[in-house]
Amino acid sequence: MPPTLEVECTSDDCEIDMFELHYTYDMPDDVGVEDFSCPYCGGTECLEEIQL
């Protein structure tokens, strides 16, 4: 299965608590949470990967 990245937004002004990114095998291996922005508030520095 393609990788799944679970992310939380830690911004106090944001209403989203977590979301999942599902992407294809074609994504580079070094893609991480720092390459994305929150779909709700647009922040980038407030995103953290959820470690299970």
N, C-alpha and C positions, 0 to 999 in steps of 0.2 A: 504494500500500500504506500501511496505517496505520504510524505511527512505531514504532520499536523503541528502547528505552533499555537499553544494556548497563551493568551496575553491578557494582562490586566492593566487598566488605566488607573494610575494613582493620583490623578489630579483631583483636588477637592471640589473644583467647579464642574466636574464631569459627572453625568448621570449613568454612564455605562460602567459595569463592574468588571466584566471579562468578555472576551470573544475568541474565536478560533480562526486560524488561518489555515486553509487547506490548499495546497499547491501541488503542481505536477512534478514529475521526475526531472523535468527540464530546468528546474531552478538550480542555480549554482549552490554548491555545498556550503559556501560561507555566508549565505543569506541568514540574517537573524532579526530579532525584534527591532534593532536600531534602523532597519531598512524600511519600516512601516510607520504610519501615523494612525492615531485613533480615529475611527470612522465617525465618532460623535463630536468630539471637541477639536480634532485636528492636531492635537499635541503629539510631539515625538519624544521629548525628554521624559514624559510621564509614563511611558510604557515599560512594563517589566514582564519577562517570560515567567509563566507559572511552571514551576518544577514539580512534577508528580512523584 
